[in-house]
Amino acid sequence: MLRSAFILVGLYLLSGVGCTSYEEQQRSLPDTPDRGTIYISADETFKPIVDELVQVYQSNHRGTTINVAYKTEADCLRDLLIDSVRMVLVTRRPSPGEKELVADSLKVEARSLVVARDGIAVVVHPDSPDTLFTMMEIRQILVGNYKKKLIPVFDGVKATSTVRFIVDSVLKGESLTAEAMAARSSEGVIDYVSTHPGVVGFVGVGWVGNPEDSTQLSFLKKVKVAHIESTDLAGSYVKAYQANIYAKRYPMVRDLVYILKEKHRGLATGFAHFVSGELGQIIFRRGYLAPAQKNLGIRPVRLNE
C-alpha cells in the first residue's frame, strides 16, 4: 500500500512538471529561431555577404527581424559587453580574457565558430602599371620604403580588422607609414583609389570578389585588383580568387567568425546555425568567399583581368 502511494505521488509530480507544452514554452521565450527581433554587430568589411545572409534568413523565417550595425572590428568586440547585442561577426575568436569578461558581466558563455575565409584584396588605379607585387614589396609600401611613392589607403587607420590584419600578420612589428590614409569605408577606399593613381587600396575581397553582383561589378570597372606572389610557387602571382583563398595560395587570408552570446535557443542561435549550415555556406561560396564548415567545391572566377 505504501509503495502504491509513492508511485501515485511520483506520477502526480511528473504530470505537474510536464503540464507546460512545448508550444507554450516557446511562446514564453522573448524570441525563437522563427520569430522575434534581435540586434547584431558586424565588421563593416563583410557588409555585402552579411546583408545577403540576413536577407535570405528573414525570407525563410518571415516572423524574424535581424538588425545589423556595421562597425569597426574593435567596436564590434566592445559590443560583446552589451546585453542587447546577441552576436558579433568579426575576424577572430574572443580571447580567454574577453570570454571571461562576458561570462562575469552578462552571465553567458561567448561561443564562437569560424564560418568562412576571406582575403585582403589589393586594388590600384585602372591606369596603374603596378599590378604585380611580392609580399616584400607590399610591406615596403606599407612602411613607406617602396621604390615608387605609393601611399596605402585603408577603411580607417586604426580599429578596423583590415588594419589589424596588416599590422599583425603582414608588418609583424614594423610601423605603418605615417602617410597611410583612411577612407570612411571599404567603398570609400575603392572610390578614392579609382581617382588617385598614386595610392594602393586594401579591402576585403567581399567588396570586389563577386563579378555576378552588380555593385561589385561597378567597383571592378573603377579599379584593378592586383596580383600578389603566391605562397606556394616563387615567381607565380595570384589574385584573391576564391580557389586561391581556399587553398591559401593567396598570402593575405583571414577568418570570418561569429561570436554568439545568447542564454536561450533564440533567434541569434537560429541565425548562427543557418550561417554555419549548408544554405549559409552556399551563400558564402556564391559570394566568392571560402566556406569553412562545408566542403562545397570552389568556383573558378576571374577578377578584373
Buried (B, 14 or more C-beta within 10 A) or exposed (E): EEEEEEEEEEEEEEEEEEEEEEEEEBEEEEBBBEBBEBBBBBBBBBBBBBBBBBEBBBEEBEEBBBEBBBBBBBBBBBBBBBEEBBBBBBBBBBEEEBBEBBEEEBEBEBBBBBBBBBBBBBBBBBEBEBBEBBEEBBBBBBBBEBEEEBBBBBBBBEBBBBBBBBBEEBBEEEEBBEEBBBBEBBBBBBBBBBEBBEBBBBBBBBBBBBBEBEEBEEBBEBBBBBBBBBBEEEEEBBBBBBBBBBBBBBBBBBBBBBBBBBEEBBBBBBBBEBBBEEEBBBBBBBBBBBBBBBEBEBEEBEBBE
